[in-house]
Amino acid sequence: MLRKLDKIRFRGHKRDDFLDLAESPNASDTECGDEIPLKIPRTSPRDSEELRDPAGPGTLIMAAGVQDFNRTEFDRLNEIKGHLEIALLEKHFLQEELRKLREETNAEMLRQELDRERQRRMELEQKVQEVLKARAEEAPAQQPPKGQAQVNNGAERRSQGLCPRVQKWFYEKFGEYVEDFRFQPEESTVETEEPLSARRLTENMRRLKRGAKPVTSFVKNLSALSDWYSVYTSAIAFTVYMNAVWHGWAIPMFLFLAILRLSLNYLIARGWRIQWSIVPEVSEVVEPPKEDLTVSEKFQLVLDVAQKAQNLFGKMADILEKIKNLFMWVQPETTQKLYVALWAAFLASCFFPFRLVGLALGLYAGVKFFLIDFIFKRCPRLRAKYDTPYIIWKSLPTDPQLKERSSTTVSRRLQTASSRSCVSSAPAGLNRDEDAGRLHGAKKGNFHEIFNLTENERPLAVCENGWRCCLINRDRKMPTDYIRNGVLYVTENYLCFESSKSGSSKRNKVIKLMDITDIQKYKVLSVLPGSGMGIAVSTPSTQKPLVFGAMVHRDEAFETIFSQYMKITSAAAAGSDS
């Protein structure tokens, strides 16, 4: 397009140069692009007379006029052509701008909204017309007859002066209260959620800790009273409480303690240094907030907060699920005790005076809190036998425990059915150990045959299904032998790793627990935060420790392996000493 404009301008320049050459007597040869150069010879008066037409001077003038006319028409056509090309270019540019504006403003949506608003306006106009029409129809029907209107004119004139005064006085006295009782549609407010920020997360955690500090300190003081942390304080509190309950002053005593606590808080807010706590408060070191955190520190912070939130939510869910299962008769023998206790309390409240029932409950609460709980905390066996509330609460199941029980019940039924079929098809001399080994090998063969062990070597109850992990043997150079995915088992004397892609037992790994020289938790990738998900095992046959990495239940596996290792080594040491 720009080339077309340049061409049009170039043609215009050529036309102007041509006219200048034609008009100027001293014009020389001119080059105009691809055009043939024009040379106009200089003529003398004698030559002009020789060239003059014998018919007269009018013929030359007419010929010059025809040439000028043809030249002007040609120039006009070129000029019109140039204007046309410019107009086409401007049209193209305007179409592009219009398309961009349509894309930006989205005229279709605006048009749809405008149509909807027009439709709403028409509906409202129709409704208004209907209302006005209905009022016009009701007005003649409500007009009283002329005689009655004349009778009522006097009464209306007398009441016109009294009613506005009464209304004005009523509005001035009670108008504000009437406005308060006016119903208004509830406004739906949407709270804006803040984006995730490490600094904001740390600040909220500290705020939560500071806000929960009074509650936690109150619970610690109650626990200290029950545990007789300070003998004199607990003895005084027990004496005062029992005396108040006996004389019926328990509620005034609690109200007085609340007033006393508020008074002390007022003095502390005024700057007084008062410490009213049985357990001495330990001042924790408050770390100043960091301005800039690295990526690993932010990731570790998120992991710590997620772990705390997970544990807190888990405890709250356990409590709520136990309460729900208690009232839903999930465990009938436990709910039955609560049912009998509620009936006893109901009958006692119906037949005995309230003061006697309150006295009995207050005395039982004091003895239970100060004496019985103290004895039960010091004697766990006695508590497990005779502390009824504790036994009931511990026996209540949660929903995951119920699912686990149902799954174990189904598996036991299946095992019982399969064992019966195995016993019926097995010879008479088959013992229980062989039966158990056959049950374990129902999916993938016998355990001792997979690892070439004796028949009495079976996985421990903790790792019956094994722990999924990957074995990293850093002594090998081949990639296929360097890392292997599989399952790790622990028996009484061996640590067994079964490769998931093993066609034979050559790719499996068996380590004798007595041959282990060192075992410790290991972090495969030091870049990642946390303590890692691996276990490093050192043996005399390997130059570098064998690493069992990518273990989800790393801590459980480590405790099991370490405890079995200590058990074997201590038994071997005791046998050598004897």
C-alpha positions in Angstrom: 0.0 0.0 0.0 2.9 2.4 0.8 4.4 1.5 -2.6 1.1 2.6 -4.3 1.1 5.9 -2.4 4.8 6.5 -3.4 3.9 5.7 -7.0 1.0 8.2 -7.0 3.3 10.9 -5.5 5.9 10.1 -8.1 3.4 10.4 -10.9 2.3 13.8 -9.5 5.9 15.0 -9.4 6.4 13.8 -13.0 3.3 15.7 -14.1 4.6 18.9 -12.5 8.1 18.5 -14.0 6.5 17.9 -17.4 4.5 21.2 -17.2 7.5 23.1 -16.0 9.5 21.8 -18.9 6.8 22.7 -21.4 6.4 26.2 -20.0 10.1 27.2 -19.4 12.0 28.2 -22.5 15.4 27.3 -21.0 14.4 23.8 -20.0 17.0 21.1 -20.7 16.7 17.3 -21.0 14.9 15.7 -18.0 14.8 12.1 -17.0 11.6 10.8 -15.4 11.9 7.2 -14.4 11.0 5.0 -17.3 9.4 7.9 -19.3 10.9 9.0 -22.6 12.7 12.3 -22.2 11.1 15.3 -24.0 13.2 17.8 -25.8 11.5 21.0 -26.9 13.7 22.8 -29.6 14.1 26.5 -29.4 12.3 28.2 -32.4 13.0 31.6 -34.0 10.4 34.0 -35.4 11.3 33.0 -38.9 10.8 29.3 -38.2 7.5 30.1 -36.6 6.3 31.9 -39.6 7.4 29.0 -41.8 5.4 26.5 -39.6 2.3 28.7 -39.6 -0.7 27.1 -41.4 -1.5 28.8 -44.7 -5.2 28.5 -43.9 -4.8 31.0 -41.1 -3.7 31.4 -37.5 -6.9 29.8 -36.1 -5.9 26.3 -37.0 -2.8 26.4 -34.7 -4.7 27.8 -31.9 -7.4 25.1 -32.2 -4.7 22.3 -32.3 -3.0 23.8 -29.2 -6.4 23.9 -27.4 -7.1 20.2 -28.3 -3.7 19.2 -27.0 -4.2 21.2 -23.7 -7.7 19.6 -23.4 -6.3 16.1 -23.9 -3.5 16.8 -21.5 -5.8 18.2 -18.8 -8.2 15.2 -19.2 -5.3 12.8 -18.8 -4.0 14.6 -15.7 -7.5 14.7 -14.3 -7.8 10.9 -14.8 -4.5 10.3 -13.1 -5.5 12.6 -10.3 -8.9 10.8 -9.8 -7.1 7.5 -9.9 -4.7 8.6 -7.2 -7.6 9.9 -5.1 -9.4 6.6 -5.6 -6.4 4.6 -4.4 -6.0 6.8 -1.4 -9.7 6.4 -0.6 -9.4 2.6 -0.9 -6.4 2.6 1.5 -8.3 4.8 4.0 -11.2 2.4 3.8 -9.0 -0.6 4.5 -7.4 1.2 7.5 -10.8 2.2 8.8 -12.0 -1.4 8.5 -9.0 -2.6 10.5 -9.6 0.0 13.2 -13.3 -0.9 13.3 -12.5 -4.6 13.7 -10.1 -3.8 16.6 -12.7 -1.6 18.3 -15.3 -4.3 18.0 -13.0 -6.8 19.5 -12.1 -4.5 22.4 -15.7 -3.3 23.2 -17.5 -6.5 22.4 -20.5 -4.8 20.8 -22.5 -8.0 20.7 -22.7 -8.2 24.5 -23.6 -4.5 24.8 -26.3 -5.0 22.2 -27.8 -7.9 24.1 -27.7 -6.0 27.3 -29.4 -3.0 25.6 -32.1 -5.4 24.3 -32.7 -6.8 27.7 -32.9 -3.3 29.2 -35.5 -2.3 26.6 -37.5 -5.4 27.3 -37.5 -4.7 31.0 -38.5 -1.1 30.4 -41.4 -2.2 28.3 -42.5 -4.7 31.0 -42.4 -2.0 33.6 -44.4 0.4 31.5 -47.0 -2.3 31.0 -47.2 -2.9 34.7 -47.5 0.8 35.5 -50.3 1.1 32.9 -52.1 -1.8 34.4 -51.8 -0.4 38.0 -53.1 3.0 36.8 -55.9 1.4 34.9 -56.9 -0.6 38.0 -56.9 2.5 40.2 -59.0 4.3 37.7 -61.5 1.5 37.8 -61.6 1.4 41.6 -62.0 5.1 42.1 -65.6 5.5 40.8 -66.6 2.4 42.9 -65.2 4.0 46.1 -66.9 7.4 45.7 -69.8 7.7 48.2 -73.2 9.1 47.2 -73.7 12.8 47.3 -75.9 12.8 50.4 -73.5 10.8 52.5 -70.7 12.9 51.3 -72.4 16.1 52.5 -73.0 14.4 55.9 -69.4 13.3 56.3 -67.9 16.7 55.2 -68.4 18.2 58.7 -66.7 15.3 60.5 -63.9 15.2 58.1 -63.2 19.0 58.5 -63.1 18.5 62.3 -60.8 15.5 62.1 -58.5 17.2 59.5 -57.0 19.4 62.2 -56.5 16.6 64.8 -55.1 13.7 62.8 -52.1 15.4 61.3 -51.1 16.6 64.8 -51.4 13.1 66.3 -49.4 11.6 63.4 -46.7 14.2 63.7 -46.4 13.7 67.5 -46.3 9.9 67.1 -43.7 10.1 64.4 -41.5 12.4 66.5 -41.7 10.1 69.5 -41.6 6.7 67.9 -40.6 7.2 64.3 -37.0 6.2 64.9 -38.1 2.8 66.4 -40.5 2.2 63.6 -37.8 2.7 61.1 -35.6 0.2 62.9 -38.3 -2.5 62.5 -38.6 -1.9 58.8 -37.7 -5.0 56.8 -34.9 -4.7 54.3 -33.4 -7.3 51.9 -30.3 -8.9 53.2 -27.2 -7.8 51.5 -25.0 -10.5 50.2 -21.4 -9.6 50.9 -18.6 -11.6 49.3 -15.4 -11.6 51.3 -12.2 -11.1 49.3 -9.7 -13.9 49.8 -6.1 -12.9 50.3 -3.5 -14.6 48.1 -1.1 -17.1 49.6 1.9 -15.4 51.2 4.6 -16.9 53.4 4.8 -13.7 55.5 1.0 -13.6 56.0 1.0 -17.3 56.9 3.7 -16.9 59.5 1.9 -13.9 61.0 -1.4 -15.7 61.2 0.2 -18.7 63.0 1.7 -16.4 65.6 -1.6 -14.6 66.0 -3.3 -17.9 66.6 -0.7 -19.0 69.1 -1.1 -15.7 71.0 -4.9 -15.8 70.9 -4.9 -19.4 72.2 -2.4 -18.7 75.0 -5.0 -17.7 77.7 -7.0 -20.9 77.0 -3.9 -23.1 77.1 -2.7 -21.5 80.3 -6.1 -22.0 81.9 -6.1 -25.7 80.9 -2.6 -26.1 82.3 -3.6 -24.5 85.6 -6.6 -26.9 85.9 -4.3 -29.8 85.1 -1.8 -28.6 87.7 -4.6 -28.4 90.4 -5.7 -32.0 89.6 -2.1 -33.2 89.6 -1.3 -31.5 92.9 1.6 -29.6 91.3 1.6 -27.2 94.2 0.3 -29.2 97.3 -0.7 -26.1 99.3 -2.6 -24.5 96.4 -4.4 -27.7 95.5 -5.3 -28.3 99.2 -6.7 -24.8 99.6 -8.7 -25.1 96.4 -10.1 -28.5 97.4 -11.1 -27.2 100.8 -12.7 -24.0 99.5 -14.6 -25.9 96.7 -16.0 -28.6 98.9 -17.1 -26.1 101.6 -18.8 -23.9 98.9 -20.6 -26.9 97.4 -21.7 -28.1 100.9 -23.2 -24.7 101.7 -24.7 -24.2 98.2 -22.3 -21.4 97.3 -20.7 -23.0 94.2 -22.3 -20.7 91.6 -21.4 -17.5 93.6 -17.9 -18.8 94.1 -17.4 -19.2 90.3 -18.9 -15.8 89.6 -16.5 -14.2 92.3 -13.5 -15.9 90.6 -14.6 -14.5 87.2 -14.8 -11.0 88.7 -11.5 -11.4 90.4 -9.9 -12.5 87.2 -11.2 -9.5 85.3 -10.0 -7.2 88.1 -6.5 -8.7 87.8 -6.6 -8.3 84.1 -7.5 -4.6 84.5 -4.5 -4.1 86.8 -2.2 -5.9 84.4 -3.4 -3.7 81.6 -2.6 -0.7 83.7 1.0 -1.8 84.0 1.0 -3.9 87.2 3.2 -7.0 87.3 0.9 -9.7 88.6 1.4 -13.4 88.0 -1.5 -15.5 89.1 -0.6 -18.9 87.8 0.1 -22.2 89.4 2.5 -23.4 86.6 5.3 -20.8 86.1 5.1 -19.3 82.6 8.1 -20.0 80.4 9.0 -17.1 78.1 9.6 -18.4 74.6 12.1 -16.8 72.3 10.3 -15.0 69.5 12.2 -15.0 66.3 12.0 -11.8 64.3 10.2 -12.2 61.0 12.5 -12.5 58.0 11.9 -10.1 55.2 13.0 -12.3 52.3 12.7 -16.1 52.4 14.3 -18.5 50.0 12.3 -21.0 48.1 13.4 -23.9 50.3 12.5 -21.9 53.5 9.0 -21.1 52.0 8.5 -24.7 51.1 9.5 -25.9 54.6 7.2 -23.3 56.2 4.3 -24.6 54.1 5.1 -28.1 55.1 5.3 -27.3 58.8 2.0 -25.4 58.7 0.4 -28.2 56.7 1.7 -30.8 59.3 0.3 -28.8 62.2 -3.0 -28.2 60.5 -3.2 -31.9 59.6 -2.6 -33.0 63.2 -5.0 -30.4 64.6 -7.8 -31.3 62.2 -7.1 -35.0 62.9 -7.6 -34.6 66.6 -10.7 -32.5 66.2 -12.1 -35.1 63.7 -11.4 -37.9 66.2 -13.3 -36.1 69.0 -16.3 -35.3 66.8 -16.5 -38.8 65.3 -16.3 -40.4 68.7 -19.2 -38.2 70.0 -21.2 -39.0 66.9 -20.6 -42.7 67.2 -21.5 -42.6 70.9 -25.0 -41.2 70.2 -25.6 -43.2 67.0 -25.3 -46.6 68.7 -22.3 -47.7 66.6 -21.0 -49.5 69.7 -24.1 -50.6 71.5 -22.5 -51.7 74.8 -20.9 -48.2 75.3 -24.0 -46.2 74.3 -26.1 -48.4 76.6 -24.2 -47.2 79.6 -24.9 -43.6 78.6 -28.5 -44.4 78.1 -28.9 -45.9 81.6 -27.0 -42.9 83.2 -29.3 -40.4 81.4 -32.4 -42.3 82.7 -31.0 -42.3 86.2 -30.3 -38.6 86.1 -33.8 -37.9 84.7 -35.5 -39.9 87.4 -33.3 -38.3 90.1 -34.2 -34.8 88.9 -37.9 -35.7 89.0 -38.1 -37.3 92.4 -35.3 -35.5 94.4 -35.0 -31.8 95.2 -32.7 -29.8 93.0 -30.5 -28.8 95.9 -29.9 -32.4 96.8 -29.1 -33.3 93.2 -26.7 -30.4 92.8 -25.0 -31.2 96.1 -24.4 -34.8 95.0 -23.1 -33.8 91.6 -20.8 -31.1 93.1 -19.3 -33.4 95.7 -18.7 -36.1 93.0 -17.0 -33.6 90.7 -14.7 -32.3 93.5 -13.7 -35.8 94.6 -13.2 -37.0 91.0 -11.2 -33.9 90.0 -8.9 -33.6 93.0 -8.6 -37.2 94.4 -9.7 -39.9 91.9 -8.0 -38.4 88.9 -4.8 -37.9 90.8 -4.8 -41.6 91.8 -5.6 -42.8 88.3 -2.9 -40.7 86.7 -0.3 -42.1 89.1 -1.6 -45.7 88.7 -2.3 -46.4 85.0 -3.4 -50.0 85.6 -5.9 -49.0 88.1 -7.3 -46.4 85.7 -7.6 -48.9 82.9 -9.7 -51.1 85.1 -12.0 -48.7 87.1 -12.1 -45.3 85.4 -15.4 -45.6 83.6 -15.4 -42.3 81.6 -11.8 -42.9 80.5 -12.6 -46.5 79.4 -15.8 -45.4 77.5 -13.9 -42.6 75.7 -11.0 -44.9 74.7 -13.3 -47.6 73.5 -15.2 -45.3 71.2 -14.1 -45.9 67.6 -13.5 -43.3 64.9 -14.7 -43.7 61.3 -11.3 -44.9 60.0 -11.1 -47.5 62.8 -14.6 -48.7 61.9 -13.6 -49.1 58.2 -10.4 -50.9 59.3 -12.4 -53.2 61.5 -14.9 -54.0 58.7 -12.1 -54.7 56.2 -10.3 -57.0 58.7 -13.5 -58.8 59.4 -14.1 -59.4 55.7 -10.5 -60.5 55.3 -10.7 -62.9 58.3 -13.9 -64.4 56.8 -12.1 -64.9 53.5 -9.1 -66.4 55.2 -11.3 -68.7 57.2 -13.1 -69.9 54.1 -9.8 -70.4 52.2 -8.1 -72.1 55.2 -11.1 -74.5 55.4 -10.8 -75.4 51.8 -7.0 -75.8 52.1 -7.4 -78.0 55.1 -10.0 -80.2 53.4 -7.8 -80.6 50.3 -4.4 -81.0 52.2 -3.1 -84.3 53.6 -3.6 -85.1 57.2 0.0 -84.3 58.3 -0.1 -80.7 57.1 0.5 -78.3 60.1 -0.6 -74.7 60.7 2.7 -73.2 59.7 2.5 -74.8 56.2 -1.1 -73.6 56.0 -0.1 -70.0 56.9 2.7 -70.1 54.4 0.3 -71.3 51.7 -2.1 -68.5 52.6 0.7 -65.9 52.3 1.7 -67.4 48.9 -1.8 -67.3 47.5 -1.0 -64.1 45.5 2.7 -64.5 44.6 3.9 -67.8 46.0 5.4 -68.7 49.3 7.5 -66.1 50.9 10.5 -68.4 51.8 10.6 -69.7 48.2 10.8 -66.1 46.7 13.9 -65.3 48.8 15.3 -68.8 49.3 14.9 -68.8 53.1 13.8 -71.3 55.6 10.1 -71.9 56.0 9.9 -70.3 59.5 11.0 -66.9 58.0 7.9 -64.8 57.4 7.3 -61.0 57.4 6.6 -59.4 60.7 3.0 -58.3 61.5 3.9 -54.7 61.0 5.2 -55.2 57.5 3.0 -58.1 56.3 2.2 -56.2 53.1 5.7 -54.6 52.9 6.8 -51.0 52.3 7.0 -49.8 48.8 10.4 -48.2 48.1 13.3 -48.1 45.6 16.7 -49.7 46.2 19.7 -47.5 45.3 22.8 -49.5 45.0 25.6 -47.0 44.4 28.2 -49.7 43.9 26.7 -50.6 40.5 27.4 -48.6 37.4 24.6 -49.8 35.1 21.4 -47.7 35.3 19.2 -50.9 35.4 21.1 -52.1 38.5 21.6 -48.8 40.1 17.9 -48.2 41.0 15.2 -50.9 41.5 11.6 -50.4 42.5 10.1 -53.0 44.8 8.8 -53.9 48.3 10.8 -54.1 51.5 10.0 -56.8 54.2 11.5 -57.5 57.6 11.6 -60.9 59.1 13.0 -62.1 62.4 16.5 -62.5 61.0 16.6 -60.9 57.5 15.9 -57.7 55.6 14.3 -58.7 52.2 13.8 -56.6 49.2 11.6 -57.9 46.3 12.1 -56.2 43.0 8.9 -55.4 41.1 10.3 -56.3 37.7 12.1 -59.5 38.8 11.6 -62.5 36.6 13.7 -64.5 38.9 15.1 -64.2 42.4 18.5 -62.9 41.2 17.3 -59.2 41.3 15.9 -59.6 44.8 18.1 -58.5 47.8 18.4 -60.4 51.1 20.4 -58.8 54.0 21.0 -60.6 57.2 20.3 -58.4 60.2 23.5 -59.6 62.0 25.6 -58.4 59.0 24.4 -54.8 59.3 27.1 -52.5 60.6 25.2 -49.3 60.5 21.6 -48.2 59.9 20.4 -44.6 59.9 17.8 -42.3 58.3 19.0 -40.9 55.0 18.0 -37.9 52.8 18.5 -38.8 49.1 18.2 -35.2 47.7 19.7 -32.6 49.9 18.0 -29.8 47.9 14.5 -30.8 49.1 13.5 -29.7 52.6 12.7 -32.0 55.5 14.6 -35.0 56.9 14.2 -37.2 53.7 12.4 -40.4 52.9 15.2 -43.0 52.9 17.0 -45.5 55.1 20.8 -46.2 54.6 22.0 -49.7 55.5 25.8 -50.5 55.6 27.1 -54.0 55.3 30.6 -55.4 55.0 29.9 -56.7 51.5 29.2 -53.2 50.1 31.5 -50.3 49.7 28.8 -47.7 49.9 25.6 -48.0 52.0 22.5 -49.4 50.4 19.7 -46.8 50.3 16.0 -47.7 50.5 14.5 -44.4 49.3 11.1 -42.9 48.4 9.5 -44.6 51.4 6.2 -42.9 52.5 6.3 -44.7 55.9 10.0 -44.2 56.4 9.8 -43.6 60.2 7.7 -46.7 60.8 10.0 -48.9 58.7 13.1 -47.5 60.4 11.7 -48.1 63.9 10.8 -51.7 62.9 14.2 -52.5 61.4 16.1 -50.9 64.2 14.1 -52.6 67.0 14.5 -56.0 65.3 18.2 -55.4 64.7 18.7 -54.4 68.4 16.7 -57.5 69.4 18.9 -59.8 67.4 22.1 -58.2 68.4 21.2 -58.3 72.1 20.1 -61.9 71.9 23.4 -62.8 70.2 25.4 -60.9 72.8 23.5 -62.6 75.7 24.2 -66.0 74.1 27.9 -65.3 73.7 28.2 -64.1 77.3 26.5 -67.3 78.6 
